[in-house]
């Protein structure tokens, strides 16, 4: 092709046409489809009409749809087919359709390997993997390393679900990944594992840093030692650190005390001296006990939902101190799960959490809301889940049962 022809085809008035033609060719893998140009300039309308030899010329400001077949025929008059000119003008053409097909095959191979790796995982984890497959999160974050990202996510999740004691997130990342920062906010692996844990917990993927911290702590992974806290009332301990004196003063005055994990970690030899500890789910119970009973209330811990790492540490100490633990929560499905977890791990006993307590609260006019979510059959009362399914109502601690809880704490 002559220099004159090349200069003509490379004119500014044709540049958008070649870009649109390339996009259509790559998208459709050939001459199928059209190059579309919106809001033509006057120069584009004149030059493209001349190139195509159209009887009805294009006009400025209109949208032009140029079939690739038509454009190919026009270029062959210059002894160069469309695909050769597009490659000469803009580089090698990409067959996107074939590229997509190859990517689909590669992704299927990745997921076949993931399925084999995850053959014996619990049903809940299968749902989390299906969520990743459906959303394509690992593909978007990992790009060409989707396989490595998914398999490493399973490694981390397996380690988290098998934890028998709390672990720092940096330590966990270093042990499993060889990189202490691999699970940090914004890192692909941390994002994928957080999504898995949120699916397992049946909660939305956390966006705020505090929500992310609480989700990881639910599974015993500590993000920092100051943010992890435990709300207590009248807890007494015997140890060598300053926490012993601080809790003693608070208990003498019946004042609630928030303990950080850092404080708990500084004195690892202390024992809990309360013979019995009650556990509630909501801070309102602690507030009411402090207001009405003050220093005469039994020792009370508040898990505030799923136990933080600091609370897990306290409950472990209660077990080692041979302290009796009795726990209460909201009558909803998560409340039952929390009580079962406390019972299984810390030998805690349900506290006013029977089907009789639930039905009695409803009969006494407890304020309720609709019961939703995935049901849970508690280990301690076979009739409780049935009663909750029948009534489909949530009974919260702050309602009709609060007075009974305070009576027990006073006794």
Helices and strands as residue ranges (DSSP letters): H 3-9, H 12-28, E 34-37, H 42-52, E 64-67, H 68-76, H 82-90, H 96-117, H 123-135, H 137-142, G 143-145, H 146-161, E 167-168, H 169-177, H 188-200, H 209-218, E 221-222, E 229-233, E 237-238, H 242-252, E 257-260, H 261-266, E 271-272, E 276-280, H 283-292, G 294-296, E 299-302, H 309-320, E 324-327, H 333-346, E 349-350, H 355-363, E 368-370, H 382-391, E 393-395, H 402-410
